[in-house]
Amino acid sequence: MSDIVEIARFSGEFEAQVALAHLTSEGIEANIVTDDAGGAFPNLSMLSGGVRILVRAEDAQAATSAINDLNAD
């Protein structure tokens, strides 16, 4: 079983979805994790630490690089 690590944290779902789409386009499998009561309270995710992007540990370096490239544009 692969270890799962957090590679990024965003204040909102939209930014996290953009990052997820970019990672997917780079061939990196990733997931979004947030605590917003199933979407009922989107602002709750800010109180719980934001929207997190998780990847397999072996993909962490490539994923972090891809996120940094995305943020540089």
C-alpha positions as CSV (number, residue, x, y, z in Angstrom):
1,M,0.0,0.0,0.0
2,S,1.3,3.4,-0.9
3,D,1.6,6.2,1.6
4,I,-0.6,9.2,0.9
5,V,0.8,12.7,1.5
6,E,-0.5,16.3,1.3
7,I,1.2,18.4,-1.4
8,A,-1.0,21.5,-1.3
9,R,-3.6,23.4,0.6
10,F,-6.1,25.9,-0.8
11,S,-8.5,28.3,0.7
12,G,-11.3,27.4,-1.7
13,E,-12.7,24.5,-3.7
14,F,-12.3,26.2,-7.1
15,E,-8.5,26.6,-6.7
16,A,-8.2,23.0,-5.6
17,Q,-10.2,21.8,-8.6
18,V,-8.0,23.7,-11.0
19,A,-4.9,22.2,-9.3
20,L,-6.5,18.7,-9.5
21,A,-7.2,19.1,-13.2
22,H,-3.7,20.2,-13.8
23,L,-2.2,17.3,-11.9
24,T,-4.5,14.9,-13.8
25,S,-3.4,16.4,-17.1
26,E,0.2,15.7,-16.0
27,G,-0.7,12.1,-15.4
28,I,-0.6,12.4,-11.6
29,E,-3.4,10.8,-9.7
30,A,-4.6,13.1,-6.9
31,N,-7.6,13.6,-4.6
32,I,-9.2,16.6,-2.9
33,V,-10.1,16.4,0.8
34,T,-12.2,19.0,2.5
35,D,-14.5,19.2,5.4
36,D,-17.5,21.3,4.2
37,A,-20.4,19.1,5.4
38,G,-20.8,17.5,2.0
39,G,-20.9,20.8,0.3
40,A,-23.6,22.2,2.5
41,F,-21.3,24.7,4.1
42,P,-18.5,25.7,1.7
43,N,-17.0,28.2,4.2
44,L,-16.6,25.5,6.7
45,S,-13.5,24.2,4.9
46,M,-11.6,27.4,5.8
47,L,-12.3,26.7,9.5
48,S,-11.1,23.1,9.1
49,G,-7.8,24.1,7.5
50,G,-8.7,24.5,3.8
51,V,-9.0,22.2,0.9
52,R,-6.2,19.7,0.6
53,I,-4.6,17.9,-2.4
54,L,-3.4,14.4,-1.6
55,V,-1.1,12.2,-3.8
56,R,0.9,9.0,-3.4
57,A,4.2,9.6,-1.7
58,E,6.1,8.5,-4.8
59,D,4.3,11.2,-6.9
60,A,4.8,14.0,-4.3
61,Q,7.9,15.6,-5.9
62,A,6.4,15.6,-9.4
63,A,3.0,16.9,-8.1
64,T,4.6,19.7,-6.0
65,S,6.6,20.7,-9.1
66,A,3.4,20.7,-11.2
67,I,1.6,22.8,-8.7
68,N,4.5,25.3,-8.4
69,D,4.5,25.6,-12.2
70,L,0.8,26.2,-12.2
71,N,1.1,28.9,-9.6
72,A,4.0,30.6,-11.5
73,D,1.7,31.3,-14.5
